[in-house]
Amino acid sequence: MPYRLHVRTLLPLAALALLCGCGGAAETAAPSPSATSDKKHRLEAAKADCMKQQGFKYVPYVSHPQVQDTDESRKRAAGDYQAMRKFRQKYGFGIFATYVYPKEMGNPAVKPDDPQVNPNWAIQSSLSKAQMGAYRKALDTCVVTAANQVLGLKLKPGTDYYAEQYDARRRELKSGVDGDPELIRLAGAMAACLKGKGHAISDATPLAMAERGPETFRVQEDRLGRAQRDDVPDVAPPAKEGEPPMTYAPTLTPEEARPYLNREIKAALDDLECGRDFYPAYLPRQAAIDEQVNDRFGM
């Protein structure tokens, strides 16, 4: 099945941190768990009410974070070199590790020990193809309606809520980190170091430097996924401005994925060595922006 890159959308910070191998602490005060939870529940209740008005059943459902915050993840969030190195020595950037360590990394293709069951899956699985199409259309509309009602957003009808969320994060990151003189200096030094190790660098802005490593291996993952399918092009088309690109996860055994992970680990350690000064400055800024955007969109 295809999945949307980067945000999934947006990932809870702990899950996003595990994916990129960097942790998830914020530089500024994050919304309190109780306030965030209340907002999520009110959003779900508004979606259910809207769906009822559309003639469909929807059960308010708020999932629990699959990845718990730990002392190690908090250290990675702060850019702690030793904590990041420990993670990357085993998981690289966290891309192909999802196939080598599927349960540990929360691979959605592997059933967890204590699975969370969204009651709306059963509702949707009972629908015919035509009913499913109408249900999904109604749900997309109700997500926007609920977000405007509960969160005070001003999304237009027909808006892709998750694409809006993705675009908001990209805008905030670019304005928040790519214009910072110190981050620009540190990113430039990191780029020069990586070039010296034989890595190609096409963009040395802070955001690009933070994302280049994971993105390189996400592209490889997507290429493998597309090669296993006959209903999508082998090469991903350029993503539209402001929209998260669509990627396809391959089916890989741990043995098949291991050579890719080995290469990823080497690249991730090079990236960390060269970004030793960059990450402590960059990661807390990124986490703070993620918290703010997640809170704005009720995630």
Contacts in CASP RR format, 6 or more apart in sequence:
PFRMAT RR
TARGET T0000
AUTHOR 0000-0000-0000
METHOD contacts of the structure
MODEL  1
MPYRLHVRTLLPLAALALLCGCGGAAETAAPSPSATSDKKHRLEAAKADC
MKQQGFKYVPYVSHPQVQDTDESRKRAAGDYQAMRKFRQKYGFGIFATYV
YPKEMGNPAVKPDDPQVNPNWAIQSSLSKAQMGAYRKALDTCVVTAANQV
LGLKLKPGTDYYAEQYDARRRELKSGVDGDPELIRLAGAMAACLKGKGHA
ISDATPLAMAERGPETFRVQEDRLGRAQRDDVPDVAPPAKEGEPPMTYAP
TLTPEEARPYLNREIKAALDDLECGRDFYPAYLPRQAAIDEQVNDRFGM
1 248 0 8 1.000
1 249 0 8 1.000
2 232 0 8 1.000
2 246 0 8 1.000
2 247 0 8 1.000
2 248 0 8 1.000
2 249 0 8 1.000
3 108 0 8 1.000
3 246 0 8 1.000
3 247 0 8 1.000
3 248 0 8 1.000
3 249 0 8 1.000
4 162 0 8 1.000
4 166 0 8 1.000
4 244 0 8 1.000
4 245 0 8 1.000
4 246 0 8 1.000
4 247 0 8 1.000
5 218 0 8 1.000
5 222 0 8 1.000
5 244 0 8 1.000
5 245 0 8 1.000
5 246 0 8 1.000
5 247 0 8 1.000
6 166 0 8 1.000
6 169 0 8 1.000
6 244 0 8 1.000
6 245 0 8 1.000
7 162 0 8 1.000
7 165 0 8 1.000
7 166 0 8 1.000
7 169 0 8 1.000
7 244 0 8 1.000
9 162 0 8 1.000
9 163 0 8 1.000
9 165 0 8 1.000
9 166 0 8 1.000
9 244 0 8 1.000
10 16 0 8 1.000
10 165 0 8 1.000
10 166 0 8 1.000
10 169 0 8 1.000
10 290 0 8 1.000
10 293 0 8 1.000
10 294 0 8 1.000
10 297 0 8 1.000
10 299 0 8 1.000
11 19 0 8 1.000
12 65 0 8 1.000
12 67 0 8 1.000
12 294 0 8 1.000
12 299 0 8 1.000
13 23 0 8 1.000
13 24 0 8 1.000
13 26 0 8 1.000
13 287 0 8 1.000
13 290 0 8 1.000
13 291 0 8 1.000
13 294 0 8 1.000
14 23 0 8 1.000
14 24 0 8 1.000
14 65 0 8 1.000
14 67 0 8 1.000
14 68 0 8 1.000
14 69 0 8 1.000
14 73 0 8 1.000
15 65 0 8 1.000
15 66 0 8 1.000
15 67 0 8 1.000
16 24 0 8 1.000
16 290 0 8 1.000
17 23 0 8 1.000
17 24 0 8 1.000
17 67 0 8 1.000
17 73 0 8 1.000
17 76 0 8 1.000
17 77 0 8 1.000
17 287 0 8 1.000
18 67 0 8 1.000
18 73 0 8 1.000
18 94 0 8 1.000
18 105 0 8 1.000
19 94 0 8 1.000
19 95 0 8 1.000
19 214 0 8 1.000
20 93 0 8 1.000
20 94 0 8 1.000
20 214 0 8 1.000
21 76 0 8 1.000
21 84 0 8 1.000
21 87 0 8 1.000
21 88 0 8 1.000
21 91 0 8 1.000
21 92 0 8 1.000
21 93 0 8 1.000
21 94 0 8 1.000
22 76 0 8 1.000
22 77 0 8 1.000
22 79 0 8 1.000
22 84 0 8 1.000
22 279 0 8 1.000
22 283 0 8 1.000
23 73 0 8 1.000
23 74 0 8 1.000
23 75 0 8 1.000
23 76 0 8 1.000
23 77 0 8 1.000
23 283 0 8 1.000
23 287 0 8 1.000
24 69 0 8 1.000
24 73 0 8 1.000
24 74 0 8 1.000
24 76 0 8 1.000
24 77 0 8 1.000
24 283 0 8 1.000
24 287 0 8 1.000
24 290 0 8 1.000
25 73 0 8 1.000
25 74 0 8 1.000
25 77 0 8 1.000
25 78 0 8 1.000
25 284 0 8 1.000
25 287 0 8 1.000
26 77 0 8 1.000
26 284 0 8 1.000
26 287 0 8 1.000
26 288 0 8 1.000
26 290 0 8 1.000
26 291 0 8 1.000
27 284 0 8 1.000
27 285 0 8 1.000
27 287 0 8 1.000
27 288 0 8 1.000
28 288 0 8 1.000
28 291 0 8 1.000
28 292 0 8 1.000
30 291 0 8 1.000
30 295 0 8 1.000
31 39 0 8 1.000
31 291 0 8 1.000
31 295 0 8 1.000
36 295 0 8 1.000
36 298 0 8 1.000
37 62 0 8 1.000
39 150 0 8 1.000
39 151 0 8 1.000
39 295 0 8 1.000
39 298 0 8 1.000
40 62 0 8 1.000
40 298 0 8 1.000
40 299 0 8 1.000
41 60 0 8 1.000
41 62 0 8 1.000
42 150 0 8 1.000
43 146 0 8 1.000
43 147 0 8 1.000
43 150 0 8 1.000
43 151 0 8 1.000
43 298 0 8 1.000
44 60 0 8 1.000
44 61 0 8 1.000
44 62 0 8 1.000
44 146 0 8 1.000
45 60 0 8 1.000
46 142 0 8 1.000
46 145 0 8 1.000
46 146 0 8 1.000
46 149 0 8 1.000
46 150 0 8 1.000
47 58 0 8 1.000
47 60 0 8 1.000
47 139 0 8 1.000
47 142 0 8 1.000
47 143 0 8 1.000
47 145 0 8 1.000
47 146 0 8 1.000
48 58 0 8 1.000
48 59 0 8 1.000
48 60 0 8 1.000
50 141 0 8 1.000
50 142 0 8 1.000
50 145 0 8 1.000
50 146 0 8 1.000
51 57 0 8 1.000
51 58 0 8 1.000
51 138 0 8 1.000
51 139 0 8 1.000
51 142 0 8 1.000
52 58 0 8 1.000
54 138 0 8 1.000
54 141 0 8 1.000
54 142 0 8 1.000
55 138 0 8 1.000
56 134 0 8 1.000
56 135 0 8 1.000
56 138 0 8 1.000
56 139 0 8 1.000
57 123 0 8 1.000
58 120 0 8 1.000
58 123 0 8 1.000
58 139 0 8 1.000
58 142 0 8 1.000
59 119 0 8 1.000
59 120 0 8 1.000
59 123 0 8 1.000
61 118 0 8 1.000
61 119 0 8 1.000
61 120 0 8 1.000
63 116 0 8 1.000
63 118 0 8 1.000
64 116 0 8 1.000
66 106 0 8 1.000
66 112 0 8 1.000
66 116 0 8 1.000
67 73 0 8 1.000
67 106 0 8 1.000
72 83 0 8 1.000
72 86 0 8 1.000
72 87 0 8 1.000
75 82 0 8 1.000
75 83 0 8 1.000
75 84 0 8 1.000
76 83 0 8 1.000
76 84 0 8 1.000
76 87 0 8 1.000
76 283 0 8 1.000
77 283 0 8 1.000
77 284 0 8 1.000
77 287 0 8 1.000
78 280 0 8 1.000
78 283 0 8 1.000
78 284 0 8 1.000
79 279 0 8 1.000
79 280 0 8 1.000
79 283 0 8 1.000
79 284 0 8 1.000
80 280 0 8 1.000
81 272 0 8 1.000
81 276 0 8 1.000
81 279 0 8 1.000
84 272 0 8 1.000
84 279 0 8 1.000
85 269 0 8 1.000
85 272 0 8 1.000
88 265 0 8 1.000
88 268 0 8 1.000
88 269 0 8 1.000
88 272 0 8 1.000
89 265 0 8 1.000
89 269 0 8 1.000
90 97 0 8 1.000
90 101 0 8 1.000
90 265 0 8 1.000
91 97 0 8 1.000
91 101 0 8 1.000
91 105 0 8 1.000
91 261 0 8 1.000
91 265 0 8 1.000
92 261 0 8 1.000
92 264 0 8 1.000
92 265 0 8 1.000
92 267 0 8 1.000
92 268 0 8 1.000
92 269 0 8 1.000
93 213 0 8 1.000
93 214 0 8 1.000
93 217 0 8 1.000
93 264 0 8 1.000
93 267 0 8 1.000
93 268 0 8 1.000
93 271 0 8 1.000
94 105 0 8 1.000
94 214 0 8 1.000
94 264 0 8 1.000
95 214 0 8 1.000
95 217 0 8 1.000
95 218 0 8 1.000
95 220 0 8 1.000
95 221 0 8 1.000
95 264 0 8 1.000
96 217 0 8 1.000
96 221 0 8 1.000
96 252 0 8 1.000
96 257 0 8 1.000
96 260 0 8 1.000
96 261 0 8 1.000
96 264 0 8 1.000
97 105 0 8 1.000
97 261 0 8 1.000
97 264 0 8 1.000
98 105 0 8 1.000
98 106 0 8 1.000
98 107 0 8 1.000
99 107 0 8 1.000
99 252 0 8 1.000
99 253 0 8 1.000
99 254 0 8 1.000
99 256 0 8 1.000
99 257 0 8 1.000
99 260 0 8 1.000
99 261 0 8 1.000
100 254 0 8 1.000
100 257 0 8 1.000
100 258 0 8 1.000
100 261 0 8 1.000
101 254 0 8 1.000
102 109 0 8 1.000
102 110 0 8 1.000
102 254 0 8 1.000
103 110 0 8 1.000
103 112 0 8 1.000
103 113 0 8 1.000
106 112 0 8 1.000
109 249 0 8 1.000
109 251 0 8 1.000
124 132 0 8 1.000
124 135 0 8 1.000
127 135 0 8 1.000
140 158 0 8 1.000
140 160 0 8 1.000
140 161 0 8 1.000
141 157 0 8 1.000
141 158 0 8 1.000
143 161 0 8 1.000
144 155 0 8 1.000
144 156 0 8 1.000
144 157 0 8 1.000
144 158 0 8 1.000
144 159 0 8 1.000
144 161 0 8 1.000
147 153 0 8 1.000
147 155 0 8 1.000
147 161 0 8 1.000
147 297 0 8 1.000
147 298 0 8 1.000
148 154 0 8 1.000
148 155 0 8 1.000
151 296 0 8 1.000
151 297 0 8 1.000
151 298 0 8 1.000
153 296 0 8 1.000
153 297 0 8 1.000
155 161 0 8 1.000
155 164 0 8 1.000
160 243 0 8 1.000
161 297 0 8 1.000
162 244 0 8 1.000
163 242 0 8 1.000
163 243 0 8 1.000
163 244 0 8 1.000
164 297 0 8 1.000
165 293 0 8 1.000
165 297 0 8 1.000
165 299 0 8 1.000
166 242 0 8 1.000
166 243 0 8 1.000
166 244 0 8 1.000
167 242 0 8 1.000
167 243 0 8 1.000
168 293 0 8 1.000
168 296 0 8 1.000
168 297 0 8 1.000
169 289 0 8 1.000
169 290 0 8 1.000
169 293 0 8 1.000
170 242 0 8 1.000
172 289 0 8 1.000
172 292 0 8 1.000
172 293 0 8 1.000
173 207 0 8 1.000
173 286 0 8 1.000
173 289 0 8 1.000
174 207 0 8 1.000
176 285 0 8 1.000
176 289 0 8 1.000
177 183 0 8 1.000
177 206 0 8 1.000
177 207 0 8 1.000
177 210 0 8 1.000
177 282 0 8 1.000
177 285 0 8 1.000
177 286 0 8 1.000
177 289 0 8 1.000
178 184 0 8 1.000
178 205 0 8 1.000
178 206 0 8 1.000
178 207 0 8 1.000
179 206 0 8 1.000
180 206 0 8 1.000
180 285 0 8 1.000
182 281 0 8 1.000
183 206 0 8 1.000
183 278 0 8 1.000
183 281 0 8 1.000
183 282 0 8 1.000
183 285 0 8 1.000
184 205 0 8 1.000
184 206 0 8 1.000
186 206 0 8 1.000
186 275 0 8 1.000
186 277 0 8 1.000
186 278 0 8 1.000
186 281 0 8 1.000
186 282 0 8 1.000
187 204 0 8 1.000
187 205 0 8 1.000
187 206 0 8 1.000
187 208 0 8 1.000
187 209 0 8 1.000
187 278 0 8 1.000
187 282 0 8 1.000
188 204 0 8 1.000
188 209 0 8 1.000
189 274 0 8 1.000
189 277 0 8 1.000
189 278 0 8 1.000
190 204 0 8 1.000
190 209 0 8 1.000
190 274 0 8 1.000
190 275 0 8 1.000
190 277 0 8 1.000
190 278 0 8 1.000
191 201 0 8 1.000
191 204 0 8 1.000
191 209 0 8 1.000
193 273 0 8 1.000
193 274 0 8 1.000
193 275 0 8 1.000
194 201 0 8 1.000
194 270 0 8 1.000
194 271 0 8 1.000
194 274 0 8 1.000
195 201 0 8 1.000
197 270 0 8 1.000
197 274 0 8 1.000
199 267 0 8 1.000
199 270 0 8 1.000
199 271 0 8 1.000
201 209 0 8 1.000
201 212 0 8 1.000
202 208 0 8 1.000
203 209 0 8 1.000
203 212 0 8 1.000
206 278 0 8 1.000
206 282 0 8 1.000
209 275 0 8 1.000
209 278 0 8 1.000
210 278 0 8 1.000
210 279 0 8 1.000
210 282 0 8 1.000
210 283 0 8 1.000
210 286 0 8 1.000
212 271 0 8 1.000
213 267 0 8 1.000
213 268 0 8 1.000
213 271 0 8 1.000
216 267 0 8 1.000
217 260 0 8 1.000
217 264 0 8 1.000
217 267 0 8 1.000
218 247 0 8 1.000
219 236 0 8 1.000
220 260 0 8 1.000
221 247 0 8 1.000
221 249 0 8 1.000
221 250 0 8 1.000
221 260 0 8 1.000
222 236 0 8 1.000
222 247 0 8 1.000
222 248 0 8 1.000
223 234 0 8 1.000
223 235 0 8 1.000
224 250 0 8 1.000
224 252 0 8 1.000
225 248 0 8 1.000
225 249 0 8 1.000
225 250 0 8 1.000
225 251 0 8 1.000
226 232 0 8 1.000
226 233 0 8 1.000
226 234 0 8 1.000
226 235 0 8 1.000
226 236 0 8 1.000
226 248 0 8 1.000
227 234 0 8 1.000
227 250 0 8 1.000
228 248 0 8 1.000
228 250 0 8 1.000
228 251 0 8 1.000
229 248 0 8 1.000
232 248 0 8 1.000
236 245 0 8 1.000
236 246 0 8 1.000
236 247 0 8 1.000
239 245 0 8 1.000
239 246 0 8 1.000
272 279 0 8 1.000
END
